[in-house]
Amino acid sequence: MTVHWGSLLAVFLVSLGSAVAVVALVATALWGLSARAPVADEAASRLSRGAGAAVAVACLAAAALVVLFGFWVIIV
């Protein structure tokens, strides 16, 4: 029995990269959703409510696509 270290490294790097990407996308989506919350300091530079919602939807859709692609790779 032998271990294919190159393949193992490739799987590790793809797994790490996709995990970091999903976490970053969800964090960005939460940041976008925070634009919809009321603020005490109106002078703060923020996204508009619509732009924040658009960012959140785009990031969550991208994260879902990454996860669904991973499922597709496993199944097929």
C-alpha positions in Angstrom: 0.0 0.0 0.0 1.4 3.4 -0.9 0.2 6.9 -0.3 -0.1 9.3 -3.3 1.2 12.4 -1.5 0.6 14.7 -4.5 -3.0 13.7 -4.7 -3.4 14.0 -0.9 -1.9 17.5 -1.0 -4.2 18.5 -3.9 -7.3 17.4 -2.0 -6.0 19.1 1.2 -5.4 22.4 -0.6 -8.8 22.4 -2.5 -10.6 21.6 0.8 -8.8 24.3 2.6 -9.4 26.8 -0.1 -13.1 26.1 -0.4 -13.6 26.2 3.3 -11.9 29.6 3.5 -14.0 30.8 0.6 -17.3 29.7 2.1 -16.5 31.3 5.5 -15.4 34.5 3.8 -18.5 34.6 1.6 -20.8 34.1 4.6 -19.0 36.7 6.7 -19.3 39.2 3.8 -23.0 38.3 3.5 -23.4 39.1 7.3 -21.6 42.4 6.8 -24.0 43.2 3.9 -27.0 42.3 6.1 -25.7 44.6 8.8 -26.4 47.5 6.5 -30.1 46.9 7.2 -29.8 47.4 10.9 -30.6 50.8 12.5 -27.5 52.9 13.4 -27.0 55.3 16.3 -24.3 57.2 14.5 -25.5 58.5 11.1 -22.1 59.9 10.2 -20.6 56.4 9.8 -19.9 55.4 6.2 -22.1 52.4 5.4 -23.7 50.6 2.5 -27.2 51.5 1.6 -29.9 49.1 2.6 -30.5 47.9 -0.9 -26.8 47.5 -1.7 -26.3 45.5 1.6 -29.1 43.2 0.7 -27.7 42.7 -2.8 -24.2 41.9 -1.4 -25.7 39.4 1.1 -27.8 37.7 -1.6 -24.8 37.5 -4.0 -22.5 36.1 -1.4 -24.9 33.6 0.0 -25.7 32.4 -3.5 -22.0 32.0 -4.3 -21.4 30.1 -1.0 -24.3 27.8 -1.9 -22.9 27.2 -5.3 -19.5 26.3 -3.8 -21.1 23.8 -1.5 -23.4 22.4 -4.3 -20.4 22.0 -6.6 -18.6 20.1 -3.9 -21.6 17.7 -3.5 -21.6 17.3 -7.3 -17.9 16.4 -7.4 -18.5 13.8 -4.6 -21.6 12.3 -6.3 -20.4 12.2 -9.9 
